[in-house]
Each structure stands twice: as structure tokens, then as C-alpha cells.
């Protein structure tokens, strides 16, 4: 029934495993989208992908309460969450059409930092000085990768394109904060299904307004062409990629939603950086773009900060810290005072 409470267990280790797996699958998904960006419009790719992903989510939903679990007493919040995810995807993939996979992924990774910061005022989660310092080290790693102001990036896109993954990061961070607030209102599969419905709705709106390609006439910018190119019937070999994208999208939506229902945002956020080395590897293997030593140094800093945060989380769990008023909901291992984590 509407408003039914789903009480997910708090399991940081499983949440971390889900987020890491989801991040690797995301980079595979991104690589396929980038490979298709020269031929098909983004809203067509999103539409086909969302149809398949919705079927995937509904199949999983059978084991998490059935169709009745789709009923919710907070439809506005679920719609807002879905719109945030749609905006994040449109901005990220739009940038991906014009820039290397590793570069766009690195810029997008202000998102985990934003999630950690937003979790403090909006979720009441406590982030101690040690974990907060580790997140700052991760942010330093992002700066090392981007080398702002040097103009040394070999495939540097224009400034507007560079803003797109940052806008995507803000939308994504907001979506994950909403996920945490809605964690008891629906199972992960239902929340993933809501997102796919929103993708289908928005992509159909794009088709009605711009599906004939009239807004792409005379355009040379690869990002805008990707957004407004006319729909084209996929070739037989590309249908397999479209179906694969749908399956990957369904799994991604489920794994990320489940992760943020199992553990607090501040713990999970640094582990989203697993996507960085994955993006570098796939960018090299698929698109022949190999980052330089500065990018590799940045990845080392980012990975180190994530490993430290996990180690600190284990320390807090082993210490059996008592919950206090205002601590993260359902976190028996929360530190007993601000600044201890």
C-alpha cells in the first residue's frame, strides 16, 4: 500500500560492493554511448535503453514486493529524483560526445564531494575531520588530473562543454540525497523503475519536439548534434548494443539505489571514484586515448582517499560507537561526537 515502510538493513560493506560494481558497469555503459554518439541522437539511445531497463527493473521487482510496491505516498519526491537523474545523464552524455571519456568522468567526479557535503545539512550525517580530510585529498586528485588554467589537455573541449559534466554532478548529487531520504518508501527496484519511466517520458518529449532533426541543421558542435540529431532506425548490429545498454542501465539504476539504501552517503561517495581508473582503461582500449602521468597521479590520490575512508569506516564499526540524537538514521556505528570520524 502507499506509504508502506521498507526497512533496509544497514550494511556498509555490501553497499560499498554495490557502488563499486555499479561504477565499473557505468563506464562500460558510457563507452557504448560514446561509440554510438556519431550516428544516433541521445534521446533515441535513452529511449531504447530505458525501455529495456524498465523491463529489467520490473523483473527484479517481482522479488521485492511485486507491482504493488510501485505505489507511493511521495510521488512528487520520486518525480524530482527521476528528473535529477535525467538531467545528469543528458548533461554528462552531451559532454561525452565532444570530450575524452576519462576527462568527462574526472570532471563529473565533483559529484561524490557534493554528496558528502550535502549529506551533512540535508541528511544529518556526521563526517568527522579524518574522513572529510580524505575527501579533500580526493578533490586534490581531481584538480591534478584537470590541471586547471594550464591549457595542456590534448583534447580540451570548449568551456561550455566543460560545464556540462559539472552540471551533471550537481544533478546526480541531488538525486542521491533524495535516494537516501526515500530509502524507506520503496524497494530499490521500484525506485529504479520510476527513473526509467522518467527517461522514457523525457525522451519521447524530445522526439516530439526535435525528433525530425530540424534543430540540428547547420550545427557543427558534436554535443549539440548528439542532442538534436534526427532519429535513425538502428542497424542490425547496433540493435545488440542498444539492448545491452538497456540491460546495463537497469542494473546500474538498481545497484546504485540499493547501495545508497544500505549505507550512508558520506561512506559511499568516495567509492564512486572506482569509475575513474575504469574510464581511463576503457578510453585507452576503445578510443585510443591514453591519459598522461598527471592523470595517473590524480587517480592515485583519489583511490587512496577512498581506501582510507573505507578503513576509517571499519574502525568506527569496530569501536561500536553509540548513536546520538541527530546521527544518521539506522547507523549504530556512528561516532559518538562530531569530529571523531
C-alpha positions as CSV (number, residue, x, y, z in Angstrom):
1,X,0.0,0.0,0.0
2,X,1.1,3.6,-0.3
3,X,3.4,4.7,2.4
4,X,4.5,1.1,3.2
5,X,7.8,1.2,5.1
6,X,10.6,-0.8,3.6
7,X,13.3,-1.2,6.3
8,X,16.6,-1.8,4.5
9,X,19.4,-3.2,6.6
10,X,22.4,-1.0,7.2
11,X,25.3,-2.9,5.6
12,X,28.2,-0.6,4.7
13,X,30.3,-3.4,3.2
14,X,27.6,-4.6,0.9
15,X,26.7,-1.0,0.0
16,X,30.4,-0.4,-0.9
17,X,30.5,-3.6,-3.0
18,X,27.3,-2.5,-4.9
19,X,28.6,1.0,-5.6
20,X,32.0,-0.3,-6.9
21,X,30.3,-2.8,-9.2
22,X,27.9,-0.2,-10.4
23,X,30.7,2.3,-11.2
24,X,32.5,-0.3,-13.4
25,X,29.3,-1.1,-15.3
26,X,28.7,2.7,-15.7
27,X,32.0,3.1,-17.6
28,X,31.1,0.3,-19.9
29,X,27.7,1.9,-20.5
30,X,29.4,5.3,-21.1
31,X,31.8,3.8,-23.7
32,X,28.9,2.3,-25.7
33,X,27.0,5.6,-25.7
34,X,30.1,7.5,-26.8
35,X,30.6,4.9,-29.6
36,X,27.0,5.5,-30.8
37,X,27.1,9.3,-30.5
38,X,28.2,9.9,-34.1
39,X,25.2,8.2,-35.6
40,X,22.2,8.4,-33.3
41,X,20.6,11.2,-31.2
42,X,20.9,10.9,-27.4
43,X,17.2,10.9,-26.8
44,X,16.8,7.9,-29.1
45,X,19.5,6.0,-27.3
46,X,18.0,6.9,-23.9
47,X,14.5,5.8,-25.1
48,X,15.5,2.4,-26.2
49,X,17.8,1.9,-23.2
50,X,15.1,2.9,-20.8
51,X,12.5,0.5,-22.3
52,X,14.8,-2.4,-21.8
53,X,15.9,-1.2,-18.4
54,X,12.3,-0.8,-17.3
55,X,11.6,-4.4,-18.1
56,X,14.7,-5.4,-16.1
57,X,13.6,-3.4,-13.1
58,X,10.1,-4.8,-13.2
59,X,11.5,-8.3,-13.4
60,X,13.6,-7.7,-10.2
61,X,10.5,-6.0,-8.6
62,X,8.8,-9.4,-8.6
63,X,11.1,-10.4,-5.8
64,X,10.8,-7.2,-3.9
65,X,7.1,-6.9,-3.3
66,X,5.6,-7.1,-6.8
67,X,3.8,-4.3,-8.7
68,X,2.1,-3.1,-5.5
69,X,5.5,-1.8,-4.4
70,X,5.2,0.8,-7.1
71,X,2.5,2.6,-5.1
72,X,4.0,5.5,-3.2
73,X,2.8,8.3,-0.9
74,X,5.5,10.6,-2.1
75,X,5.1,10.8,-5.9
76,X,6.5,14.4,-6.1
77,X,9.8,13.4,-4.5
78,X,10.2,10.4,-6.8
79,X,9.4,12.6,-9.9
80,X,12.0,15.1,-8.7
81,X,14.5,12.3,-8.2
82,X,13.9,11.0,-11.7
83,X,14.2,14.4,-13.3
84,X,17.6,14.9,-11.5
85,X,18.8,11.6,-13.0
86,X,17.6,12.6,-16.5
87,X,19.3,15.9,-16.3
88,X,22.5,14.3,-15.1
89,X,22.5,11.9,-18.0
90,X,21.7,14.5,-20.6
91,X,24.5,16.8,-19.4
92,X,27.1,14.0,-19.0
93,X,26.5,12.3,-22.3
94,X,26.3,15.6,-24.1
95,X,29.8,16.3,-22.9
96,X,30.9,12.8,-23.8
97,X,30.2,13.4,-27.4
98,X,32.9,16.1,-27.6
99,X,35.5,15.1,-25.0
100,X,37.5,12.0,-24.0
101,X,35.8,9.6,-21.6
102,X,38.4,10.0,-18.8
103,X,38.3,13.8,-19.0
104,X,34.5,13.9,-18.7
105,X,34.5,11.3,-16.0
106,X,37.1,13.2,-14.0
107,X,35.1,16.5,-14.2
108,X,31.9,14.7,-13.2
109,X,33.6,13.5,-10.0
110,X,32.9,16.6,-8.1
111,X,29.6,14.7,-7.5
112,X,30.8,12.4,-4.7
113,X,32.3,15.5,-3.0
114,X,29.0,17.3,-3.3
115,X,27.1,14.2,-2.0
116,X,29.4,14.2,1.1
117,X,28.9,17.9,1.7
118,X,25.1,17.8,1.1
119,X,24.6,14.8,3.3
120,X,25.6,17.0,6.3
121,X,22.8,19.6,6.2
122,X,20.1,17.6,4.4
123,X,20.6,14.1,6.0
124,X,22.1,15.0,9.3
125,X,25.0,12.6,8.7
126,X,28.2,13.2,10.6
127,X,31.5,13.4,8.7
128,X,34.5,13.6,11.0
129,X,37.7,15.5,10.3
130,X,39.5,12.4,9.2
131,X,37.0,11.3,6.5
132,X,36.5,14.9,5.5
133,X,40.3,15.3,5.0
134,X,40.3,12.2,2.9
135,X,37.6,13.6,0.7
136,X,39.7,16.8,0.3
137,X,42.6,14.7,-0.8
138,X,40.3,13.1,-3.4
139,X,39.3,16.6,-4.6
140,X,43.0,17.4,-4.9
141,X,43.4,14.4,-7.1
142,X,40.7,15.7,-9.4
143,X,42.5,19.1,-9.7
144,X,45.7,17.3,-10.5
145,X,44.0,15.4,-13.3
146,X,42.4,18.5,-14.8
147,X,45.4,20.9,-14.3
148,X,43.1,24.0,-14.3
149,X,44.4,27.0,-16.1
150,X,47.3,25.3,-17.8
151,X,45.7,24.6,-21.2
152,X,47.7,21.4,-21.5
153,X,44.9,19.0,-22.2
154,X,45.4,17.5,-25.6
155,X,41.7,17.1,-26.4
156,X,40.4,20.1,-24.4
157,X,36.8,20.9,-25.3
158,X,35.3,24.4,-25.2
159,X,34.3,25.9,-21.8
160,X,30.6,25.2,-22.3
161,X,31.3,21.6,-22.7
162,X,33.4,21.6,-19.6
163,X,30.4,23.0,-17.6
164,X,28.2,20.1,-18.7
165,X,29.7,17.3,-16.5
166,X,29.8,19.7,-13.6
167,X,26.1,20.4,-14.0
168,X,25.6,16.6,-14.3
169,X,27.4,16.2,-11.0
170,X,25.1,18.6,-9.2
171,X,22.0,16.9,-10.5
172,X,23.4,13.5,-9.6
173,X,24.4,14.5,-6.1
174,X,20.8,15.9,-5.5
175,X,19.4,12.6,-6.9
176,X,21.4,10.5,-4.4
177,X,20.4,12.7,-1.5
178,X,16.8,12.2,-2.4
179,X,17.5,8.4,-2.7
180,X,18.7,8.4,1.0
181,X,15.6,10.4,2.1
182,X,13.3,8.0,0.2
183,X,15.1,4.8,1.2
184,X,12.2,3.6,3.4
185,X,9.4,4.5,0.9
186,X,10.1,1.9,-1.8
187,X,12.4,-1.0,-2.7
188,X,15.4,-0.4,-4.9
189,X,13.8,-2.0,-8.0
190,X,10.7,0.3,-7.7
191,X,12.9,3.4,-7.4
192,X,14.8,2.3,-10.4
193,X,11.6,1.7,-12.3
194,X,10.4,5.3,-11.5
195,X,13.7,6.6,-13.1
196,X,13.3,4.6,-16.3
197,X,9.7,5.9,-16.7
198,X,11.0,9.4,-16.4
199,X,13.7,8.7,-19.0
200,X,11.0,7.4,-21.4
201,X,8.8,10.4,-20.8
202,X,11.5,13.0,-21.4
203,X,13.0,11.2,-24.5
204,X,9.5,11.0,-26.0
205,X,9.2,14.7,-25.4
206,X,12.5,15.3,-27.2
207,X,11.2,13.1,-30.1
208,X,8.0,15.2,-30.5
209,X,9.9,18.5,-30.4
210,X,13.1,17.6,-32.2
211,X,12.9,14.1,-33.5
212,X,12.9,15.2,-37.1
213,X,16.4,16.8,-36.7
214,X,15.3,20.3,-37.7
215,X,17.2,21.9,-34.7
216,X,20.4,20.1,-35.8
217,X,20.5,21.7,-39.3
218,X,23.7,23.7,-39.8
219,X,25.2,22.6,-36.5
220,X,28.8,21.6,-36.2
221,X,29.2,21.2,-32.5
222,X,29.3,17.5,-31.7
223,X,27.5,17.9,-28.4
224,X,24.5,19.8,-29.9
225,X,24.3,17.4,-32.8
226,X,24.2,14.5,-30.3
227,X,21.3,16.2,-28.5
228,X,19.2,17.2,-31.6
229,X,20.1,14.8,-34.4
230,X,17.1,13.2,-36.2
231,X,16.1,9.7,-35.1
232,X,17.5,6.9,-37.2
233,X,16.4,3.3,-37.3
234,X,19.3,1.3,-35.8
235,X,21.3,-1.1,-37.9
236,X,21.0,-4.9,-37.0
237,X,24.5,-4.9,-35.4
238,X,23.6,-1.8,-33.4
239,X,20.4,-3.3,-32.0
240,X,22.5,-5.6,-29.9
241,X,24.3,-2.6,-28.4
242,X,21.0,-0.8,-27.7
243,X,19.7,-3.9,-25.9
244,X,22.9,-4.2,-24.0
245,X,22.7,-0.6,-22.9
246,X,19.2,-1.2,-21.6
247,X,20.3,-4.2,-19.5
248,X,23.3,-2.3,-18.2
249,X,21.1,0.7,-17.4
250,X,18.7,-1.4,-15.4
251,X,21.5,-3.0,-13.4
252,X,23.1,0.4,-12.8
253,X,19.9,2.0,-11.5
254,X,19.3,-0.9,-9.2
255,X,22.8,-1.3,-7.9
256,X,23.3,2.4,-7.1
257,X,19.9,2.7,-5.5
258,X,20.5,-0.4,-3.4
259,X,23.9,0.9,-2.3
260,X,22.5,4.2,-1.0
261,X,19.8,2.3,0.9
262,X,22.4,0.1,2.6
263,X,24.9,2.7,3.7
264,X,25.2,6.4,4.4
265,X,26.2,8.8,1.6
266,X,29.4,10.0,3.2
267,X,30.7,6.4,3.3
268,X,29.8,5.5,-0.2
269,X,30.7,8.7,-2.0
270,X,34.4,8.2,-2.3
271,X,34.0,4.8,-3.7
272,X,32.3,6.2,-6.8
273,X,35.9,7.1,-7.8
274,X,36.3,3.5,-8.9
275,X,34.9,4.8,-12.2
276,X,38.0,6.9,-12.8
277,X,40.5,4.1,-13.5
278,X,37.8,2.2,-15.3
279,X,37.2,5.1,-17.6
280,X,40.9,5.6,-18.3
281,X,41.3,1.9,-19.2
282,X,38.3,1.8,-21.5
283,X,39.2,5.2,-23.0
284,X,42.6,3.6,-24.0
285,X,41.3,0.3,-25.2
286,X,38.2,1.5,-27.1
287,X,39.1,5.1,-28.1
288,X,42.9,5.0,-28.1
289,X,43.1,7.9,-25.7
290,X,45.8,7.3,-23.1
291,X,46.0,9.9,-20.2
292,X,49.3,11.3,-19.2
293,X,51.2,11.0,-15.9
294,X,49.3,13.8,-14.3
295,X,46.0,12.0,-14.7
296,X,47.5,8.8,-13.3
297,X,48.8,10.8,-10.3
298,X,45.3,12.2,-9.7
299,X,43.8,8.8,-9.8
300,X,46.3,7.6,-7.2
301,X,45.3,10.4,-4.8
302,X,41.6,9.7,-5.4
303,X,41.9,5.9,-4.9
304,X,44.0,6.5,-1.8
305,X,41.3,8.7,-0.2
306,X,38.6,6.1,-0.9
307,X,40.6,3.3,0.6
308,X,41.3,5.4,3.7
309,X,37.6,6.3,4.1
310,X,36.7,2.5,4.0
311,X,39.4,1.8,6.6
312,X,38.1,4.5,8.8
313,X,34.5,3.2,8.4
314,X,35.7,-0.2,9.6
315,X,37.4,1.4,12.6
316,X,34.2,3.2,13.6
317,X,32.2,0.0,13.2
318,X,34.7,-2.0,15.4
319,X,34.5,0.7,18.0
320,X,30.8,0.2,18.4
321,X,30.1,3.9,18.7
322,X,26.7,4.8,20.3
323,X,24.0,6.5,18.2
324,X,23.2,10.0,19.4
325,X,20.3,12.4,18.5
326,X,20.8,13.7,15.0
327,X,23.0,10.8,13.9
328,X,22.5,9.2,10.5
329,X,19.3,7.1,10.7
330,X,19.9,3.4,11.4
331,X,23.7,3.9,11.9
332,X,24.6,2.1,15.2
333,X,28.3,2.6,14.4
334,X,28.0,6.4,14.1
335,X,30.8,8.2,16.0
336,X,29.7,9.4,19.5
337,X,30.7,13.0,18.8
338,X,31.3,15.3,15.8
339,X,34.8,15.2,14.5
340,X,35.7,11.7,15.6
341,X,35.2,10.1,12.1
